[in-house]
Structures are given as C-alpha cells and as structure tokens.
Amino acid sequence: MLDIRLIREQPERVIAGLGRMGVPREEIETIRAIDAQVRALKTEVEQKRHELNAASKALGRLSPEEREQKRAELRQLGDTIAALDAQREELERQLHHRMLLLPNIPDERVPDGTSEADNVIVRTWGTPRTFTFPPKPHWEIGAQLGILDIERGIKISGSRFYVLRGAGAALQRALITFMLDLHIYQHKHLEVYPPFMVKQECLIGTGQLPKFAENLYHDAEEDYWFVPTAEVPVTNLHREEILEASQLPLRYVAYTPCFRREKMSAGRDVRGIKRGHQFDKVEMVRFCAPEDSDAELEIMLQEAEEVCQKLELPYRVVLVCTGEKGEFNAIQYDIEVYAPASKGEEGGEWLEVSSCSNFRDFQARRANIRYRPAPGAKPEFVHTLNGSGLALPRVLIAILENYQNEDGSVTIPPILRPYLHGLERIEASS
C-alpha cells in the first residue's frame, strides 16, 4: 500500500508513476478528494465533540428549565456527531479499499511495456545445447519413460493436473531438497515450514487480496485460503510486529506446494506441465532496512541464478516491464531457463523459473511490519523482498529436455545424483 501522505504531498509524482502501470489520473484525484473529505469530517467531529463536552460541563450552572432545554440541544448535537462519524467511517472504508487496489510505483529502472517482448535481457549464462537428433518435448519423454502420467492426473483431478511416478517423483523431490540445502547451508537462510492455508488478512498483507481473489482457492466454510506461494505465509510471519535493527536482514527460505486457479492463463500452455493448479516451489523471503533493499535484491537474484548454474541449465535474466511485472513490487527480475522442445513442433522456449522482486515498504505497510532503526527510535516500515529459488515443474521440464539422450533416456545432472542414491540416468525400466 502506498503512503497516503505521498499522494497528498506529491500527487504528480504518484500520478506519473502509477500512470506507467495503467492507473488513470482520475483515480488518484478521486482518492485525494475522498481523503480530503475524511480529514474535513474528522476536524468537524472533533470541533463538535469539544462543543458537546464544554456544554455538558456547563449544565450544572443552568436553571432546571434551561438545563432541560440545553439537554435537548445536546442530544441533537450528539445525533449530528454520530451521523458525521458514520459518514466519515464509510468514506474511510471507501478510501482504504481504493488504496488496497493501487499498484506500487515502479522503479525508474523498470522499462515501460505491455508484453514480454518489452522485457530487457540483462545477461545470459550457458549455451543452449545443440542436438544430433530431434529433441522431444517433456510430455513425450516423461510418458515414454513412465515417469509422467498426465492422463491419470486428469482422471483424478481434471485438467492442469498430472502424476509423477517412480524416478520422476524422486527427481522432483531431489530438486526440492537440493535447493533447500543450497539456500540453507551455503546462502545461510533460515528454513521455515509454514501452513499451506492462511487467513484472509495474510493475503491482504502481501497484495493478492482483494484484487486477485478469482485466482485463489478458498475454503469458505472455515475461511481459509490455500497459499498461491510461500511468500504469503512467510511474509506474514512478522505481521503486526516491530523488529529491531539488529535482527535485520532476516532471510528465510521455505518449500510449499502452491495453489492457483490459473483463470488468467486460460488457453495458454495447454500441453505438458508448464502451468498447473498445483505446483511446488522453494521461495526466498527477506526483511531488511530500506537502505539495504537494492543490495538484497541483487544477492537474492545471484542465489537463484546459482541454482541454475549448479544444474548446468542455460538461462537468461530479464528486467520485467511495467505491463508484465507484478503489480505490487517496485522492480522485478525473472530468470528464464531454456527448454529446447517445450513448444513441441514449434521448438524451444525460455521458461520462467524465478521472479525476484523488491516491494520496498508496500507490503510492510499493508501488513504493518516495522523495525526500530535505533534503540528508542520511532518505528519505520521495513522493506520486503521475495524470489523463487526455484519454481517447479519448469525446472523439471528443463532437465528432461536438456538432458535427454537419443535412446530416450535422461541423464541426471551431477549435482542431483547424491540425492538420488547415485542414479546417473533415467531409463524406461527405471
């Protein structure tokens, strides 16, 4: 959430910044008008309450007849105050709702654009493999090896579900464990295992609600929301808390399944397992002082890149444009690995396996997460960041397609072999 004082004091800066995110000037002007009404009503209510209190104290000095008449006047004044207060509360509710829907102001480095074609490639690593045979897409490889069963996933749960079997399930588990080990023991993150269902206020805190409710799974009876990413429960670990400067930066890592309805991607990536209503992800979440957040974003991005490097998967880092990035971060870098046959007969493509974002104080303001810069100092909002480290199943897709062999087998990346009891290759009999 943006600071209302910024909208009051620097409206043109906000209008220009949010205009890049498609927010019309009229919306900011409406918010400013409602805010002005709220403040005017607060002042009026305070003045009338002062009048009421002063007149109430003077009742004892009046004659009985005057006192009764004055009491009637005070009752009418009290009713006026109540009506003004109710009007103020309704306007505050409207203001709060509109503020929750506003995106973050994009960083100046973020390119303007409307599609992924407008993203800027920052750097690349590795060289896409040259094959001496036509590479197969992951859905063919997985089916022929007996490790990926899309048909039974659909039979069990419907479209955009699948079943991993045998070495496929083991490979997925090995990837999760490897990534957690790397972030915990080398990058020194603190692992947490959070609930996979959260309260509504947690999703408001990180920004998914109220704007993206249609993309979330919700248990209406218990009012639990299934997590779309570990960012939600882990960021909310410190909701409504005041941290000490000595605690920062806090660096967490968590594995969770993620649940998304994928309504916004209807008709996209219908073949294979690129998009699903349920998928696994290892997520990094950070809390830091404002002056450190840009540096923390670079560190987080490097840590996510290291996963790709150790898996020896060619990738590129892109700075995501205004029309493609998340609405609530200030800046976002995506890491995309190359999958040589992910589009079937159309060939290969770059698959996003990580988004690393700096939210500045946007989420912290919504979730009321603050820190004390010095002992006794006034609390200030922290900056929050998060990044995938990495997301499945796209890493699994990249491994199957990049490490495939002409005989249909798949070589296991060396870094994963200790997690698979030394298995070097997945073959049809695996």
C-alpha positions in Angstrom: 0.0 0.0 0.0 1.2 3.5 -0.8 1.6 6.1 1.9 -1.4 8.4 1.8 0.9 11.3 2.7 2.8 10.7 -0.6 -0.5 11.0 -2.5 -1.3 14.2 -0.6 2.0 15.9 -0.8 3.4 14.6 -4.2 0.3 13.9 -6.3 2.0 14.5 -9.7 4.8 12.0 -8.8 2.2 9.4 -7.9 0.1 10.1 -11.0 3.1 9.8 -13.3 4.4 6.7 -11.6 1.1 4.9 -11.5 0.2 6.0 -15.0 3.0 3.7 -16.1 1.0 0.9 -14.5 -2.2 1.9 -16.3 -3.8 3.8 -13.4 -5.7 6.8 -14.7 -5.2 10.3 -13.2 -8.8 10.4 -12.2 -8.4 7.5 -9.7 -5.7 9.4 -7.8 -7.7 12.6 -7.9 -10.7 10.6 -6.5 -8.6 9.2 -3.7 -7.3 12.7 -2.9 -10.9 14.1 -2.8 -12.1 11.3 -0.5 -9.1 11.8 1.7 -9.8 15.5 2.0 -13.4 14.8 2.9 -12.3 12.3 5.6 -9.9 14.8 7.1 -12.5 17.6 7.0 -15.1 15.4 8.7 -12.6 14.4 11.4 -12.0 18.1 12.1 -15.7 18.9 12.2 -16.4 15.9 14.5 -13.6 16.9 16.9 -14.9 20.5 17.0 -18.5 19.4 17.7 -17.3 17.0 20.4 -15.4 19.8 22.0 -18.6 21.9 21.9 -20.6 18.9 23.4 -18.1 18.4 26.2 -17.9 22.1 27.1 -21.7 22.4 27.1 -22.1 19.3 29.2 -19.8 20.6 31.8 -21.7 23.9 32.0 -25.1 22.2 32.6 -24.7 22.4 36.3 -24.7 26.2 36.2 -28.1 26.4 34.5 -31.6 26.6 35.9 -33.7 23.5 35.7 -35.7 24.9 32.8 -32.6 26.0 30.9 -30.9 22.7 31.7 -33.7 20.6 30.1 -33.7 22.8 27.0 -29.9 22.5 26.8 -30.1 18.7 27.2 -32.4 18.6 24.2 -29.9 20.7 22.2 -27.0 18.4 23.3 -28.9 15.3 22.2 -29.4 16.8 18.8 -25.7 17.7 18.7 -24.9 14.2 19.7 -27.0 12.8 16.8 -25.3 15.2 14.4 -21.9 13.9 15.6 -23.0 10.3 15.2 -24.2 11.0 11.7 -21.0 12.8 10.7 -18.9 9.9 12.3 -20.8 7.3 10.3 -20.2 9.3 7.1 -16.5 9.5 8.0 -16.3 5.8 8.6 -18.0 5.0 5.3 -15.6 7.3 3.4 -12.6 5.8 5.2 -13.8 2.3 4.1 -14.0 3.5 0.5 -10.6 5.1 0.8 -9.0 2.0 2.3 -10.5 -0.2 -0.5 -9.3 2.1 -3.2 -5.8 2.3 -1.7 -5.6 -1.6 -1.5 -6.3 -1.8 -5.2 -3.5 0.7 -6.2 -0.3 -0.9 -7.6 3.2 0.0 -6.4 5.1 2.8 -8.1 7.6 1.2 -10.5 11.3 1.8 -10.0 12.8 4.2 -12.6 14.8 1.3 -14.0 11.7 -0.7 -14.9 11.1 -0.5 -18.7 7.7 0.6 -20.0 5.9 -2.0 -22.0 2.8 -4.2 -22.5 4.2 -7.7 -23.1 7.2 -9.9 -22.5 8.6 -8.6 -25.8 9.3 -5.3 -23.9 11.3 -7.0 -21.2 15.0 -6.3 -21.2 17.6 -9.1 -21.2 20.2 -8.2 -18.6 22.5 -11.2 -19.0 22.7 -14.8 -20.2 24.5 -17.8 -18.9 25.4 -21.0 -20.7 24.8 -22.1 -24.3 21.7 -23.9 -25.4 22.6 -27.5 -26.3 23.0 -28.5 -29.9 21.3 -31.9 -30.6 22.4 -34.5 -33.1 18.8 -35.8 -33.1 15.4 -34.1 -33.0 14.8 -33.3 -29.3 11.5 -34.4 -27.8 9.2 -32.3 -25.6 9.0 -33.2 -21.9 5.5 -34.8 -22.2 6.8 -37.3 -24.7 9.9 -38.0 -22.7 8.0 -38.4 -19.4 5.4 -40.7 -20.9 7.9 -43.0 -22.7 10.0 -43.3 -19.5 6.9 -44.0 -17.4 7.7 -41.1 -15.0 5.0 -38.6 -16.1 1.3 -39.5 -16.3 -0.8 -36.6 -17.4 -3.9 -38.7 -18.3 -4.3 -40.2 -14.8 -3.7 -36.7 -13.3 -6.7 -35.5 -15.4 -8.7 -38.6 -14.4 -8.1 -37.9 -10.7 -8.4 -34.1 -10.6 -9.2 -32.6 -14.0 -7.2 -30.5 -16.5 -3.9 -29.0 -15.5 -3.1 -31.8 -13.1 -0.6 -34.7 -13.5 1.1 -37.5 -11.7 4.8 -38.1 -11.3 5.9 -41.7 -10.9 9.0 -43.5 -9.8 12.1 -41.7 -10.9 10.1 -38.7 -11.9 8.7 -38.3 -8.4 12.2 -38.9 -6.9 13.7 -36.3 -9.3 11.2 -33.7 -8.2 11.9 -34.5 -4.5 15.7 -34.3 -5.2 15.3 -30.9 -6.7 13.4 -29.5 -3.7 15.9 -31.0 -1.3 18.9 -29.8 -3.3 17.5 -26.2 -3.5 16.7 -26.1 0.2 20.2 -27.4 1.1 21.9 -24.8 -1.1 19.9 -21.9 0.4 20.1 -23.1 4.0 23.7 -24.3 4.3 25.5 -22.1 1.7 23.3 -19.0 1.5 22.6 -19.1 5.2 18.8 -18.7 5.0 16.6 -19.8 7.9 14.3 -22.6 6.8 10.6 -22.4 7.8 7.8 -24.9 7.2 4.7 -22.7 7.2 1.0 -23.7 7.0 -0.3 -24.1 3.5 -3.6 -22.4 4.3 -3.8 -18.8 5.6 -6.2 -16.2 6.9 -7.6 -13.6 4.6 -5.6 -10.8 6.2 -2.4 -12.6 5.2 -3.3 -12.3 1.5 -4.3 -8.7 2.0 -0.9 -8.1 3.6 1.0 -9.4 0.6 -1.3 -8.0 -2.0 -3.2 -10.9 -3.5 -6.5 -9.7 -1.9 -8.7 -8.1 -2.7 -7.7 -7.7 -6.3 -6.9 -11.3 -7.3 -9.4 -13.3 -5.4 -10.6 -15.1 -8.5 -7.2 -16.8 -8.9 -7.1 -18.2 -5.4 -8.6 -21.3 -3.8 -10.8 -20.6 -0.8 -12.4 -22.7 1.8 -15.5 -20.6 2.5 -16.7 -22.6 5.5 -13.5 -22.2 7.5 -12.4 -19.0 5.7 -9.0 -20.5 4.9 -7.2 -19.5 1.7 -4.8 -22.0 0.1 -1.4 -20.4 -0.5 -0.5 -19.3 -4.0 3.1 -19.1 -2.9 5.2 -19.4 0.3 5.6 -15.6 0.0 2.2 -15.2 1.7 2.7 -17.2 5.0 6.4 -16.3 5.3 6.0 -12.6 4.8 3.2 -12.7 7.4 5.4 -14.3 10.0 6.1 -10.7 11.2 2.8 -9.1 10.5 1.9 -6.5 13.2 5.4 -6.8 14.7 8.2 -4.3 15.4 11.6 -5.7 14.7 14.9 -4.5 16.0 17.6 -3.2 13.6 20.0 -5.8 14.9 17.7 -8.5 13.6 17.9 -7.3 10.0 18.3 -8.6 7.4 16.0 -11.6 8.0 16.5 -14.2 5.3 14.0 -17.0 5.1 13.6 -20.0 2.7 10.5 -22.3 2.6 9.2 -25.1 0.5 5.4 -25.2 -0.1 3.1 -26.5 -2.7 1.3 -23.6 -4.5 -2.3 -23.5 -5.5 -3.6 -21.2 -8.3 -6.7 -21.4 -10.3 -4.9 -20.1 -13.5 -8.0 -18.4 -14.7 -5.9 -15.6 -16.2 -4.0 -18.1 -18.3 -6.9 -19.9 -20.0 -5.8 -21.3 -23.3 -2.1 -20.8 -22.6 0.4 -23.7 -22.3 -2.3 -26.4 -22.7 0.3 -29.1 -23.5 2.6 -30.6 -20.9 3.0 -29.4 -17.3 4.1 -25.8 -17.7 1.0 -24.5 -15.9 -0.9 -26.3 -13.2 -3.3 -25.5 -10.5 -0.9 -27.2 -8.0 2.9 -26.9 -8.2 5.9 -27.0 -5.9 8.2 -24.1 -5.2 11.2 -23.1 -3.0 10.8 -19.5 -2.0 13.2 -16.9 -0.5 11.7 -14.1 1.6 13.6 -11.1 3.0 13.1 -8.3 5.5 15.6 -5.5 5.6 16.2 -1.8 6.3 15.2 0.4 3.4 18.7 1.4 2.5 19.7 -2.2 2.0 16.9 -3.5 -0.1 18.5 -2.9 -3.6 21.6 -4.8 -2.5 19.5 -7.6 -1.0 17.7 -7.9 -4.3 21.0 -8.4 -6.2 22.1 -11.0 -3.6 18.8 -12.9 -3.9 19.0 -12.9 -7.7 22.5 -14.3 -7.6 21.4 -17.0 -5.2 18.6 -18.0 -7.6 21.0 -18.0 -10.5 23.4 -20.2 -8.7 20.7 -23.0 -8.6 20.5 -22.8 -12.4 24.3 -22.8 -12.7 24.7 -25.9 -10.5 22.1 -27.7 -12.5 24.0 -26.6 -15.6 20.9 -25.2 -17.3 21.3 -22.3 -19.8 19.3 -19.3 -18.6 18.8 -15.6 -19.0 18.0 -12.8 -16.6 15.4 -10.3 -17.7 14.2 -7.0 -16.2 10.5 -7.2 -16.4 8.5 -4.3 -18.0 5.6 -2.5 -16.4 2.9 -4.5 -18.2 4.3 -7.9 -17.3 5.7 -7.5 -13.8 3.7 -8.0 -10.6 1.5 -5.0 -9.7 2.8 -4.7 -6.1 6.5 -4.9 -6.5 8.7 -1.9 -7.4 11.1 -3.9 -9.6 11.2 -7.5 -10.8 13.8 -9.7 -12.4 12.9 -13.0 -13.9 15.2 -16.0 -14.5 14.3 -18.0 -17.6 15.8 -21.4 -18.4 15.9 -22.7 -21.9 13.8 -25.8 -22.7 14.7 -26.9 -26.3 11.4 -28.7 -27.2 8.9 -27.2 -24.8 6.7 -26.0 -27.6 6.6 -29.3 -29.3 6.9 -29.0 -33.1 7.4 -25.2 -32.7 10.7 -25.8 -30.9 12.1 -24.5 -27.7 11.3 -21.6 -25.4 12.5 -19.7 -22.4 10.6 -20.7 -19.2 10.4 -18.5 -16.2 11.6 -20.4 -13.1 12.2 -17.5 -10.8 10.9 -14.0 -10.2 12.9 -11.9 -7.7 11.2 -8.7 -6.5 11.7 -5.8 -4.3 8.4 -4.5 -2.8 10.0 -1.6 -0.9 7.6 -0.8 2.0 4.5 -1.6 0.0 3.7 -5.0 1.7 5.1 -3.9 5.1 2.6 -1.0 5.1 -0.3 -3.4 4.4 0.9 -5.9 7.0 2.2 -3.4 9.5 5.7 -4.8 9.7 8.1 -2.2 11.2 11.6 -2.0 12.7 13.3 0.3 15.1 16.3 1.9 13.4 17.9 2.6 16.8 17.0 1.9 20.4 14.2 4.2 21.4 13.7 5.5 17.8 10.3 5.8 16.2 9.5 2.5 14.2 9.7 2.6 10.4 8.4 0.2 7.8 10.8 -2.5 6.7 11.4 -3.4 3.0 10.3 -6.9 1.9 11.6 -8.9 -0.9 10.9 -12.4 -2.3 12.2 -14.6 -5.0 11.7 -18.2 -6.3 14.6 -20.4 -5.6 13.4 -22.1 -7.8 9.8 -23.0 -9.1 8.8 -26.4 -10.3 7.8 -28.1 -12.5 9.5 -25.9 -15.1 13.0 -26.8 -13.7 11.9 -30.4 -14.1 10.9 -29.7 -17.7 14.2 -28.1 -18.5 16.1 -31.1 -17.1 14.1 -33.6 -19.1 14.5 -31.7 -22.3 18.1 -30.5 -21.9 19.5 -33.8 -20.5 17.6 -36.2 -22.9 19.5 -38.7 -24.9 18.9 -40.2 -28.4 17.9 -43.6 -26.9 15.1 -41.9 -24.9 16.9 -41.9 -21.5 17.6 -38.8 -19.4 20.9 -38.1 -17.8 20.7 -36.9 -14.2 22.6 -33.6 -13.6 25.7 -34.4 -11.5 24.6 -32.1 -8.6 21.5 -34.2 -8.1 22.9 -37.6 -8.1 23.7 -37.8 -4.4 20.1 -37.0 -3.7 19.1 -40.0 -5.9 21.4 -42.6 -4.4 23.9 -42.3 -7.2 21.4 -42.7 -10.1 23.0 -41.4 -13.2 20.4 -41.9 -15.8 16.6 -42.5 -16.0 15.8 -45.2 -18.4 12.5 -46.8 -19.4 13.0 -49.6 -16.9 13.6 -47.1 -14.0 
